[in-house]
Amino acid sequence: MVGVILSVFLGIVLIIWNRSFKEKPKSGLPKGSMWHFPLIGETLGFLKPHKSNSLGFFLQDHCSRYGNVFRSHLFGSPTVVSCDLELNAFILQNEETLFGSSYPKPVHDILGKLSMMLVSGSLHKKLRSVALSFINASKSSPEFLSYVDSFSLSFIHSWTSLSTPLHFFKEAKKLTFYLMLKNLLSIEPDDPIAENILEEFMTFMKGFVSLPVYIPGNAYSKAVKARRRITSTLKDAIKRREKMMKNARGDFLDELVQRDSLNDEEKVSVLLDLLLAGYETTSGLMALVVYFLAKAPSALQKLREEHQSFRKDGEPLNWEDYKKMEFTSHVISEALRCGNLVKFVHRKALKDVKFKEYTIPEGWQVLPIILATHLDPKLHPSPLEFNPWRWIDPTTNRKVTPFGGGVRICPGAELGKLETAFFLHHFILNFRWKIEEEDAPMSCPYLDFKGGLLLELEQIK
């Protein structure tokens, strides 16, 4: 009897849900289908992993049926999905006036309520300005550049003794994370606490790209706990530094503890954001460049020729060298276009918004799909081809937005490119390589290399 009553109840819920989304849509709403499963809508289909240099079945299917702008029901909300370059730019440039950040609650639980990805208004400006002060000072600091150069070289040299294939993405994460720890907190790579924090971050990121359901023992719950432990470690570091300000080290932590405008929670959040960005996105960019160069011998040869001109006997690379790396910049930009570090961002309409023939109702979620415009054949001839030479045309830059846009454009974009360029200098002059696993990077929805990126290295004598 209970089973019958439950079945009838669920049937009524499904009928009501179905009818609610088959009602005539409001005037100006994009075409689309909002009926699939109750509450979760089409979220599972949208999040299904696919190669990051492809749209994936969900977007291909919906764009072919409804156009590059369509409506759906994703992450528990009615949603407008945009694969259109102009609408995406409009959304990103009108942050906090027409649109606001609107990430799902599980993302808040992992990143923390004060993450720059999530906060808005004056708080976002305050935290962002602190992060930018570190980034702008670092990228032009001779001491920082010298350390990036020397540490990249020593780290790469440690691979010469390997007799087995290199798990490159894992190694790139170590490289970028240790660089950030050194320059943020003056923690040396061989300090035991460095390895401990790195392990916590690896647990953290596994949960970030997992099913966001808190079940004791699963990847998501482990990530939430790892974040708490990382937060505790950073709080302890701040308190220790406050007690020894007479022996200042001149790093970012010194600057941070002296900022009376920030409370302890905000200081920890800024540190966590910078560590996360420097660890995950920069290592992902390095992996993308290495992956695509392995399949583009002409681009690799051109890159080697450029870096041969910067080879120095014992002298580190500097800012002037970096500014001359024109083809290197093209390679990095093309890897970002082809590989798509970030598939989309979460926004919501703060009021009814009209754009061309479309109306986006107040409160609706809006998803600008960055990946879609990067792979649009109307914008990029032969979009699946890794072709750094396309960046000779300056208009290409206006059609690619790997770091977002508007007030939330990634503050560390230039720093990540610089670290990647310095790493590439030593890697391509010291090694030849081939990929043992032919799978392309996967989007799920954030960057993930299926099974890692296994490289067979040959040292250049």
Phi, psi and omega in degrees: 000315179300320180297320179295314180299317180297319180296317179297316181299313180296323178298317179296317179301315180296320180295314180297315180299315181299313181295324183297330181261358175259001175295155179300125183291157178298151180300133177092349177294141175299157175294163178156183179230127182250006179257127173204269174245145178304140175070305183277346178055234181255020187301317183297319177294320180296322184271359182301127182301145177205167180298136186288348174260031173215160179288333188085159187298317185302307183291321177301315182295312184289322178293323179291329182273323189240348184103178185285350173234123182213165179255154179203189174229107188228143177055034176081011183223149169296137194221142167255123180257128182243120171251022185254128184300315183294316180293320177301314179297320179299317180295311184292326182279347181249031176299133176074001171249307178251333183228154178223158177299138185210062180281149180298157182305319180302327178292320176299318182297325182277312184282333184096149188293344182257010178299142179298335176294336192249327183282166182217178175064216184296327179294318178298316180298318181295311181293321180295320181296325178293316179297319181295327179297321177292314184295313182294322178291323184291313189293342178250006181274121178302324180295316180295313181297320179296321180291317178302316181295309184291321181289322177300316181295314181293323180294317179294322179297334179293345180276347185293337182268002183288136177253358180239161178304148182271128172279088195295314185300320178296317179293321179296325177296319177298314182302307184291325181291317180294326175299316181291318179300317181298314188273341175271315191237002183058033175266121182285150181302329182272002176288130181306328181292334180295313179295324180295315179294322179299315179299321178296320180293324177296318176296319180301312184287329176299323178285332182294331180252022180256177176297120187281062177235126184279103174235123182311126178095346180276174187299322182293314181294324177295324179294318179299317179292322179297321178297320179298319180292320177298316179301317179297318179297317180292323176298317179297321180296320179296315181295320178296319181292325178299328182279347184234035183295340177294336178251057183299144181258351178077017179263184182295325181297323175302313180296320185293316184292341180270357180275099181290343181287347180250138171274175185299320181296321180290322177297317178297318182296320178297315178300316181296318179298316181292321177295317181295314181295315181293331182279307191274309187287321181290319177294323176297320178296317178301317181295320179297314181299314180296320179298310184287326178295327178298337182255005182227076185301326180292322177292320179296318179297316178298321179294318179298320180297319178296317184283338173299328181287344178258001181297129182233148178273092175083351180266135180286157172295152179227183184297322179296321176299314182300318182293340179272355184278069186293310182290327175302317178299319178296318180298314181296315180297320180290325176296322178294321179293313183286323189268334175056079178303319179238127184282319185200170173231159181260126173223165172221153180282127180276346176203171175300128184239132175251131176221114186053236182271000186262149170238128177250112184293149176305136178089347179286145173284146178231128181242100171286118182270099182296319181304321187295318181288333178290334185249016182279117181295342177286338180259328185227108177304137183047063190296336181277353180275130175281105187224088181300336182292343179296340183279356172297328175284114185296341180288342179301324183299330182280351183251008182228128184226062185292339182251020180079206182192177179068208184290347181254014177302140187304119183291337183262015185302311183293324179295319178296320178295319181297312180298321179295319180295317179295319177299313182301322181307311183281325183292311185286338177273347181250340187222148158254155182206157170223154184271129178277331177252124187272358181296137176287161174305148183252145176251124187209045351271356179262163187303134175205131178265116183298116179073010183083184178237097184274125180241139171260116187262146171230119183287136176275120183281000000 
